[in-house]
Amino acid sequence: MNWGRSIALVMILFIAFIVTIVVIVMRQDDSLVEKDYYEKGIQYSTEMDRIARSKDVHTSLSSSELTVNLPVPGTIHHLRLMNMAHDNFDRELVISTSQLDSIQIVQLSDLQSGQWTVEVEGIMNADTFLHKSTQWIH
């Protein structure tokens, strides 16, 4: 075999390799793209707006109660407590109160010590808010 055929064979093998790689890559599932990305984007934007409205909301957690300080009178309608160490300690409460107050106290049964993520949803100034915080119980 002479040099011309060797170079042509190497080029053909290289082109076949590149075509094979392109075919393999094109068949892969692109998990970064959602089918309903527009709706999910709107939901994410709405959640960010709700979080922005809660910038002046403060929470304090103890083993027996959660205190929520609102900058203006409002109501709390949903509470989620998530224990970072044990998901079987997680709690979700739906609160039905129509009393407008700046300080809301939610009585809880004994919570385990450790790190908790607290999510509070409610209404302030006729807008919904979502407050997320991390609290420790010692």
N, CA, C and O atoms as a DFTB+ gen file, in Angstrom:
552 C
 N C O
     1  1       0.852      -1.174       0.000
     2  2       0.000       0.000       0.000
     3  2       0.900       1.239       0.000
     4  3       1.895       1.288       0.722
     5  1       0.547       2.235      -0.809
     6  2       1.367       3.439      -0.890
     7  2       0.825       4.523       0.034
     8  3      -0.204       4.348       0.685
     9  1       1.534       5.641       0.078
    10  2       1.179       6.736       0.990
    11  2      -0.179       7.351       0.662
    12  3      -0.907       7.737       1.576
    13  1      -0.522       7.447      -0.553
    14  2      -1.795       8.049      -0.957
    15  2      -2.989       7.273      -0.424
    16  3      -3.950       7.858       0.076
    17  1      -2.920       5.955      -0.534
    18  2      -4.015       5.142      -0.008
    19  2      -4.068       5.206       1.520
    20  3      -5.153       5.232       2.100
    21  1      -2.927       5.230       2.162
    22  2      -2.878       5.310       3.636
    23  2      -3.508       6.607       4.134
    24  3      -4.288       6.607       5.086
    25  1      -3.161       7.707       3.478
    26  2      -3.728       9.004       3.882
    27  2      -5.238       9.005       3.638
    28  3      -5.994       9.491       4.480
    29  1      -5.685       8.473       2.509
    30  2      -7.123       8.415       2.209
    31  2      -7.851       7.532       3.217
    32  3      -8.952       7.868       3.653
    33  1      -7.246       6.405       3.592
    34  2      -7.852       5.514       4.579
    35  2      -7.963       6.186       5.944
    36  3      -8.988       6.055       6.613
    37  1      -6.932       6.897       6.363
    38  2      -6.963       7.624       7.639
    39  2      -8.051       8.692       7.603
    40  3      -8.780       8.864       8.579
    41  1      -8.165       9.400       6.500
    42  2      -9.196      10.437       6.399
    43  2     -10.600       9.828       6.436
    44  3     -11.492      10.371       7.086
    45  1     -10.797       8.707       5.745
    46  2     -12.103       8.043       5.748
    47  2     -12.439       7.544       7.149
    48  3     -13.576       7.693       7.598
    49  1     -11.469       6.955       7.847
    50  2     -11.699       6.494       9.225
    51  2     -12.007       7.663      10.159
    52  3     -12.874       7.553      11.027
    53  1     -11.302       8.782       9.986
    54  2     -11.560       9.964      10.813
    55  2     -12.968      10.505      10.569
    56  3     -13.679      10.842      11.516
    57  1     -13.371      10.587       9.301
    58  2     -14.712      11.071       8.971
    59  2     -15.769      10.115       9.522
    60  3     -16.798      10.565      10.026
    61  1     -15.537       8.823       9.435
    62  2     -16.476       7.839       9.993
    63  2     -16.567       7.990      11.515
    64  3     -17.650       7.876      12.088
    65  1     -15.442       8.245      12.156
    66  2     -15.440       8.453      13.611
    67  2     -16.259       9.694      13.981
    68  3     -17.075       9.646      14.902
    69  1     -16.049      10.780      13.281
    70  2     -16.779      12.027      13.562
    71  2     -18.277      11.821      13.320
    72  3     -19.086      12.261      14.137
    73  1     -18.663      11.176      12.244
    74  2     -20.079      10.926      11.956
    75  2     -20.690      10.045      13.051
    76  3     -21.821      10.285      13.475
    77  1     -19.954       9.033      13.507
    78  2     -20.442       8.169      14.586
    79  2     -20.659       8.964      15.867
    80  3     -21.683       8.802      16.531
    81  1     -19.722       9.806      16.215
    82  2     -19.857      10.639      17.423
    83  2     -21.067      11.567      17.289
    84  3     -21.826      11.712      18.248
    85  1     -21.266      12.193      16.142
    86  2     -22.408      13.093      15.934
    87  2     -23.716      12.331      16.081
    88  3     -24.649      12.829      16.710
    89  1     -23.803      11.124      15.509
    90  2     -25.027      10.328      15.613
    91  2     -25.295       9.955      17.070
    92  3     -26.436      10.042      17.523
    93  1     -24.272       9.543      17.808
    94  2     -24.441       9.176      19.223
    95  2     -24.905      10.379      20.033
    96  3     -25.815      10.260      20.853
    97  1     -24.293      11.525      19.812
    98  2     -24.654      12.731      20.571
    99  2     -26.071      13.180      20.240
   100  3     -26.797      13.616      21.134
   101  1     -26.474      13.088      19.004
   102  2     -27.818      13.521      18.615
   103  2     -28.901      12.613      19.185
   104  3     -30.038      13.054      19.360
   105  1     -28.578      11.362      19.478
   106  2     -29.560      10.440      20.046
   107  2     -29.704      10.574      21.556
   108  3     -30.650      10.034      22.130
   109  1     -28.789      11.280      22.213
   110  2     -28.836      11.439      23.660
   111  2     -29.998      12.345      24.050
   112  3     -30.325      13.295      23.338
   113  1     -30.624      12.034      25.205
   114  2     -31.712      12.854      25.726
   115  2     -31.127      14.090      26.399
   116  3     -30.252      13.984      27.259
   117  1     -31.613      15.249      26.005
   118  2     -31.152      16.499      26.604
   119  2     -32.068      16.819      27.779
   120  3     -33.159      17.356      27.590
   121  1     -31.633      16.496      28.976
   122  2     -32.484      16.658      30.151
   123  2     -32.604      18.110      30.605
   124  3     -33.377      18.405      31.516
   125  1     -31.864      19.007      29.996
   126  2     -31.967      20.412      30.382
   127  2     -33.191      21.091      29.785
   128  3     -33.586      22.164      30.242
   129  1     -33.784      20.492      28.790
   130  2     -34.936      21.083      28.127
   131  2     -36.204      20.385      28.623
   132  3     -36.322      19.162      28.537
   133  1     -37.140      21.162      29.135
   134  2     -38.429      20.642      29.596
   135  2     -39.457      20.824      28.486
   136  3     -39.376      21.765      27.697
   137  1     -40.412      19.924      28.437
   138  2     -41.457      20.049      27.422
   139  2     -42.358      21.244      27.699
   140  3     -42.838      21.893      26.770
   141  1     -42.589      21.535      28.979
   142  2     -43.444      22.662      29.345
   143  2     -42.608      23.757      30.013
   144  3     -42.969      24.276      31.069
   145  1     -41.489      24.093      29.377
   146  2     -40.558      25.056      29.957
   147  2     -41.191      26.434      30.150
   148  3     -40.833      27.142      31.092
   149  1     -42.110      26.826      29.292
   150  2     -42.715      28.146      29.415
   151  2     -43.568      28.233      30.682
   152  3     -43.472      29.209      31.426
   153  1     -44.399      27.222      30.929
   154  2     -45.239      27.210      32.130
   155  2     -44.370      27.142      33.391
   156  3     -44.647      27.818      34.382
   157  1     -43.325      26.324      33.342
   158  2     -42.432      26.218      34.497
   159  2     -41.695      27.533      34.746
   160  3     -41.447      27.905      35.893
   161  1     -41.352      28.227      33.678
   162  2     -40.710      29.530      33.823
   163  2     -41.637      30.546      34.476
   164  3     -41.205      31.340      35.311
   165  1     -42.903      30.520      34.100
   166  2     -43.883      31.426      34.707
   167  2     -44.080      31.084      36.174
   168  3     -44.157      31.981      37.014
   169  1     -44.163      29.782      36.496
   170  2     -44.303      29.368      37.898
   171  2     -43.094      29.804      38.709
   172  3     -43.245      30.279      39.835
   173  1     -41.905      29.651      38.161
   174  2     -40.688      30.056      38.863
   175  2     -40.681      31.564      39.079
   176  3     -40.332      32.035      40.162
   177  1     -41.059      32.314      38.068
   178  2     -41.108      33.772      38.188
   179  2     -42.118      34.203      39.247
   180  3     -41.855      35.127      40.017
   181  1     -43.273      33.536      39.287
   182  2     -44.290      33.838      40.296
   183  2     -43.762      33.540      41.693
   184  3     -43.983      34.315      42.623
   185  1     -43.061      32.409      41.840
   186  2     -42.507      32.066      43.150
   187  2     -41.454      33.081      43.575
   188  3     -41.404      33.448      44.749
   189  1     -40.620      33.541      42.665
   190  2     -39.610      34.543      43.005
   191  2     -40.266      35.863      43.417
   192  3     -39.780      36.544      44.320
   193  1     -41.366      36.222      42.757
   194  2     -42.104      37.434      43.146
   195  2     -42.662      37.284      44.562
   196  3     -42.595      38.220      45.358
   197  1     -43.216      36.102      44.878
   198  2     -43.761      35.860      46.216
   199  2     -42.656      35.913      47.267
   200  3     -42.874      36.427      48.363
   201  1     -41.477      35.389      46.949
   202  2     -40.351      35.430      47.885
   203  2     -39.885      36.870      48.077
   204  3     -39.552      37.263      49.195
   205  1     -39.856      37.660      47.010
   206  2     -39.444      39.058      47.109
   207  2     -40.385      39.860      48.009
   208  3     -39.946      40.765      48.717
   209  1     -41.677      39.527      47.982
   210  2     -42.634      40.238      48.841
   211  2     -42.453      39.889      50.313
   212  3     -43.002      40.579      51.172
   213  1     -41.707      38.846      50.626
   214  2     -41.556      38.423      52.022
   215  2     -40.222      38.850      52.625
   216  3     -39.808      38.304      53.647
   217  1     -39.542      39.818      52.007
   218  2     -38.209      40.184      52.481
   219  2     -38.212      40.725      53.913
   220  3     -37.199      40.612      54.603
   221  1     -39.310      41.305      54.373
   222  2     -39.373      41.855      55.723
   223  2     -40.071      40.920      56.714
   224  3     -40.348      41.314      57.847
   225  1     -40.354      39.698      56.297
   226  2     -40.972      38.708      57.183
   227  2     -39.858      38.005      57.948
   228  3     -38.835      37.634      57.373
   229  1     -40.068      37.826      59.254
   230  2     -39.067      37.153      60.085
   231  2     -39.740      36.016      60.848
   232  3     -40.882      36.137      61.290
   233  1     -39.011      34.909      60.995
   234  2     -39.541      33.765      61.718
   235  2     -38.606      33.378      62.845
   236  3     -37.395      33.592      62.780
   237  1     -39.199      32.802      63.880
   238  2     -38.449      32.291      65.022
   239  2     -39.057      30.947      65.397
   240  3     -40.265      30.845      65.615
   241  1     -38.219      29.912      65.471
   242  2     -38.695      28.556      65.699
   243  2     -38.149      28.023      67.012
   244  3     -36.959      28.146      67.302
   245  1     -39.033      27.433      67.800
   246  2     -38.626      26.699      69.000
   247  2     -39.253      25.312      68.916
   248  3     -39.954      25.002      67.953
   249  1     -39.007      24.491      69.908
   250  2     -39.532      23.121      69.852
   251  2     -41.048      23.075      70.015
   252  3     -41.667      22.053      69.718
   253  1     -41.657      24.168      70.484
   254  2     -43.098      24.132      70.725
   255  2     -43.908      25.143      69.920
   256  3     -45.136      25.054      69.890
   257  1     -43.236      26.127      69.250
   258  2     -44.001      27.104      68.492
   259  2     -43.152      27.779      67.426
   260  3     -41.923      27.811      67.485
   261  1     -43.869      28.312      66.453
   262  2     -43.258      29.111      65.404
   263  2     -43.871      30.494      65.480
   264  3     -45.093      30.640      65.460
   265  1     -43.023      31.512      65.567
   266  2     -43.475      32.895      65.593
   267  2     -43.115      33.538      64.260
   268  3     -41.965      33.493      63.822
   269  1     -44.115      34.134      63.627
   270  2     -43.917      34.807      62.345
   271  2     -44.225      36.279      62.547
   272  3     -45.342      36.638      62.922
   273  1     -43.243      37.130      62.302
   274  2     -43.412      38.578      62.406
   275  2     -43.583      39.149      61.003
   276  3     -42.670      39.092      60.180
   277  1     -44.763      39.699      60.744
   278  2     -45.070      40.302      59.456
   279  2     -44.913      41.809      59.566
   280  3     -45.239      42.376      60.609
   281  1     -44.422      42.483      58.524
   282  2     -44.267      43.937      58.595
   283  2     -45.602      44.677      58.628
   284  3     -45.685      45.782      59.163
   285  1     -46.642      44.079      58.061
   286  2     -47.993      44.640      58.098
   287  2     -48.935      43.500      58.462
   288  3     -48.592      42.334      58.263
   289  1     -50.114      43.811      58.991
   290  2     -51.040      42.728      59.327
   291  2     -51.358      41.853      58.116
   292  3     -51.567      42.344      57.007
   293  1     -51.388      40.553      58.361
   294  2     -51.668      39.608      57.296
   295  2     -52.084      38.272      57.887
   296  3     -52.273      38.153      59.098
   297  1     -52.223      37.281      57.043
   298  2     -52.610      35.946      57.499
   299  2     -51.624      34.916      56.950
   300  3     -50.965      35.131      55.933
   301  1     -51.548      33.804      57.653
   302  2     -50.748      32.662      57.225
   303  2     -51.727      31.561      56.865
   304  3     -52.666      31.296      57.615
   305  1     -51.518      30.914      55.721
   306  2     -52.434      29.836      55.364
   307  2     -51.737      28.511      55.112
   308  3     -52.411      27.486      55.014
   309  1     -50.412      28.492      55.004
   310  2     -49.716      27.227      54.765
   311  2     -48.337      27.291      55.416
   312  3     -47.627      28.291      55.302
   313  1     -47.975      26.224      56.090
   314  2     -46.707      26.165      56.802
   315  2     -46.056      24.813      56.511
   316  3     -46.698      23.768      56.616
   317  1     -44.790      24.848      56.148
   318  2     -44.049      23.616      55.865
   319  2     -42.753      23.639      56.669
   320  3     -41.962      24.577      56.563
   321  1     -42.545      22.609      57.467
   322  2     -41.332      22.452      58.258
   323  2     -40.602      21.207      57.767
   324  3     -41.162      20.110      57.753
   325  1     -39.346      21.390      57.364
   326  2     -38.578      20.262      56.843
   327  2     -37.309      20.094      57.654
   328  3     -36.497      21.013      57.753
   329  1     -37.141      18.904      58.240
   330  2     -35.948      18.583      59.008
   331  2     -34.874      18.127      58.036
   332  3     -35.109      17.248      57.207
   333  1     -33.697      18.727      58.138
   334  2     -32.635      18.425      57.190
   335  2     -32.013      17.054      57.408
   336  3     -31.431      16.491      56.481
   337  1     -32.122      16.504      58.616
   338  2     -31.495      15.221      58.915
   339  2     -32.433      14.033      58.685
   340  3     -31.999      12.972      58.237
   341  1     -33.719      14.217      58.994
   342  2     -34.666      13.103      58.919
   343  2     -35.953      13.577      58.263
   344  3     -36.677      14.395      58.831
   345  1     -36.239      13.070      57.077
   346  2     -37.443      13.522      56.387
   347  2     -38.731      12.999      57.026
   348  3     -39.815      13.498      56.723
   349  1     -38.625      12.001      57.905
   350  2     -39.840      11.520      58.575
   351  2     -40.313      12.493      59.667
   352  3     -41.402      12.314      60.211
   353  1     -39.518      13.515      59.994
   354  2     -39.935      14.544      60.952
   355  2     -40.609      15.732      60.259
   356  3     -41.110      16.632      60.933
   357  1     -40.627      15.744      58.924
   358  2     -41.206      16.868      58.175
   359  2     -42.683      17.024      58.515
   360  3     -43.389      16.051      58.777
   361  1     -43.127      18.278      58.502
   362  2     -44.531      18.582      58.792
   363  2     -45.047      19.597      57.803
   364  3     -44.318      20.473      57.338
   365  1     -46.316      19.463      57.492
   366  2     -46.989      20.403      56.613
   367  2     -48.331      20.730      57.242
   368  3     -49.128      19.831      57.511
   369  1     -48.587      22.011      57.477
   370  2     -49.812      22.440      58.147
   371  2     -50.567      23.421      57.262
   372  3     -49.980      24.331      56.676
   373  1     -51.864      23.223      57.177
   374  2     -52.745      24.181      56.521
   375  2     -53.461      24.917      57.639
   376  3     -54.140      24.307      58.465
   377  1     -53.305      26.225      57.658
   378  2     -53.845      27.039      58.740
   379  2     -55.002      27.858      58.190
   380  3     -54.851      28.576      57.202
   381  1     -56.146      27.748      58.828
   382  2     -57.306      28.523      58.378
   383  2     -57.630      29.554      59.447
   384  3     -58.279      29.252      60.448
   385  1     -57.170      30.766      59.218
   386  2     -57.468      31.867      60.115
   387  2     -57.803      33.097      59.276
   388  3     -57.201      33.328      58.227
   389  1     -58.735      33.854      59.731
   390  2     -59.085      35.083      59.024
   391  2     -58.629      36.305      59.805
   392  3     -58.882      37.439      59.399
   393  1     -57.957      36.074      60.924
   394  2     -57.511      37.172      61.780
   395  2     -56.257      37.815      61.190
   396  3     -55.239      37.152      60.991
   397  1     -56.350      39.114      60.915
   398  2     -55.197      39.859      60.431
   399  2     -54.374      40.299      61.632
   400  3     -54.888      40.948      62.542
   401  1     -53.097      39.943      61.630
   402  2     -52.232      40.288      62.749
   403  2     -50.800      40.395      62.246
   404  3     -50.422      39.729      61.282
   405  1     -49.999      41.242      62.906
   406  2     -48.595      41.385      62.521
   407  2     -47.730      40.283      63.101
   408  3     -46.677      39.961      62.550
   409  1     -48.164      39.706      64.206
   410  2     -47.422      38.604      64.824
   411  2     -48.326      37.386      64.839
   412  3     -49.402      37.399      65.436
   413  1     -47.878      36.345      64.181
   414  2     -48.630      35.091      64.135
   415  2     -47.830      34.046      64.917
   416  3     -46.636      33.867      64.677
   417  1     -48.484      33.369      65.838
   418  2     -47.846      32.314      66.618
   419  2     -48.573      31.015      66.316
   420  3     -49.786      30.906      66.494
   421  1     -47.800      30.022      65.850
   422  2     -48.363      28.717      65.522
   423  2     -47.826      27.724      66.547
   424  3     -46.618      27.518      66.657
   425  1     -48.746      27.113      67.295
   426  2     -48.352      26.114      68.290
   427  2     -48.004      24.807      67.583
   428  3     -48.732      24.345      66.705
   429  1     -46.887      24.228      67.981
   430  2     -46.425      22.973      67.402
   431  2     -46.192      21.974      68.521
   432  3     -45.873      22.350      69.649
   433  1     -46.354      20.703      68.200
   434  2     -45.961      19.700      69.182
   435  2     -44.440      19.588      69.134
   436  3     -43.798      20.220      68.296
   437  1     -43.878      18.808      70.004
   438  2     -42.423      18.744      70.157
   439  2     -41.708      18.496      68.830
   440  3     -41.939      17.497      68.149
   441  1     -40.836      19.436      68.492
   442  2     -39.988      19.279      67.314
   443  2     -38.620      18.775      67.772
   444  3     -38.150      19.129      68.853
   445  1     -38.003      17.967      66.960
   446  2     -36.678      17.441      67.275
   447  2     -35.642      18.547      67.117
   448  3     -35.836      19.477      66.334
   449  1     -34.553      18.449      67.853
   450  2     -33.484      19.431      67.700
   451  2     -32.778      19.199      66.371
   452  3     -32.782      18.092      65.831
   453  1     -32.182      20.247      65.865
   454  2     -31.461      20.165      64.601
   455  2     -31.814      21.305      63.674
   456  3     -32.449      22.281      64.074
   457  1     -31.398      21.170      62.444
   458  2     -31.632      22.199      61.433
   459  2     -32.966      21.961      60.738
   460  3     -33.276      20.844      60.326
   461  1     -33.750      23.029      60.616
   462  2     -35.058      22.968      59.987
   463  2     -35.135      24.039      58.895
   464  3     -34.618      25.144      59.055
   465  1     -35.780      23.693      57.799
   466  2     -36.127      24.676      56.788
   467  2     -37.604      25.000      56.977
   468  3     -38.453      24.109      56.997
   469  1     -37.893      26.284      57.114
   470  2     -39.255      26.742      57.373
   471  2     -39.752      27.496      56.144
   472  3     -39.101      28.427      55.671
   473  1     -40.910      27.085      55.634
   474  2     -41.567      27.789      54.536
   475  2     -42.941      28.241      55.019
   476  3     -43.757      27.429      55.455
   477  1     -43.180      29.533      54.935
   478  2     -44.445      30.118      55.377
   479  2     -45.095      30.796      54.183
   480  3     -44.481      31.635      53.524
   481  1     -46.346      30.429      53.905
   482  2     -47.111      31.067      52.839
   483  2     -48.288      31.803      53.464
   484  3     -48.908      31.314      54.408
   485  1     -48.587      32.966      52.937
   486  2     -49.701      33.728      53.466
   487  2     -50.059      34.891      52.571
   488  3     -49.648      34.972      51.413
   489  1     -50.844      35.797      53.151
   490  2     -51.311      36.967      52.404
   491  2     -50.995      38.215      53.219
   492  3     -51.290      38.289      54.412
   493  1     -50.388      39.192      52.551
   494  2     -50.073      40.488      53.133
   495  2     -50.393      41.550      52.093
   496  3     -49.996      41.415      50.936
   497  1     -51.088      42.581      52.473
   498  2     -51.430      43.662      51.531
   499  2     -52.107      43.119      50.276
   500  3     -51.827      43.584      49.171
   501  1     -52.986      42.149      50.435
   502  2     -53.758      41.531      49.348
   503  2     -52.884      40.792      48.337
   504  3     -53.363      40.443      47.257
   505  1     -51.609      40.544      48.664
   506  2     -50.712      39.770      47.809
   507  2     -50.221      38.557      48.575
   508  3     -50.030      38.613      49.790
   509  1     -50.016      37.460      47.861
   510  2     -49.476      36.274      48.514
   511  2     -47.967      36.425      48.670
   512  3     -47.307      37.087      47.869
   513  1     -47.436      35.800      49.713
   514  2     -45.995      35.815      49.930
   515  2     -45.536      34.406      50.279
   516  3     -46.329      33.563      50.696
   517  1     -44.250      34.170      50.103
   518  2     -43.612      32.907      50.458
   519  2     -42.294      33.239      51.125
   520  3     -41.399      33.820      50.510
   521  1     -42.182      32.865      52.391
   522  2     -40.960      33.131      53.151
   523  2     -40.257      31.809      53.420
   524  3     -40.865      30.865      53.925
   525  1     -38.978      31.747      53.079
   526  2     -38.179      30.550      53.335
   527  2     -37.016      30.940      54.232
   528  3     -36.344      31.946      54.003
   529  1     -36.788      30.123      55.261
   530  2     -35.655      30.383      56.148
   531  2     -35.145      29.072      56.726
   532  3     -35.837      28.054      56.709
   533  1     -33.928      29.118      57.233
   534  2     -33.333      27.984      57.907
   535  2     -33.217      28.327      59.379
   536  3     -32.675      29.373      59.736
   537  1     -33.722      27.456      60.230
   538  2     -33.735      27.683      61.678
   539  2     -33.079      26.497      62.377
   540  3     -33.079      25.380      61.859
   541  1     -32.531      26.749      63.538
   542  2     -31.933      25.705      64.363
   543  2     -32.697      25.582      65.674
   544  3     -33.051      26.586      66.291
   545  1     -32.945      24.367      66.090
   546  2     -33.493      24.106      67.417
   547  2     -32.407      23.380      68.192
   548  3     -31.915      22.339      67.756
   549  1     -32.034      23.927      69.339
   550  2     -30.975      23.313      70.142
   551  2     -31.551      22.509      71.294
   552  3     -30.801      21.923      72.074
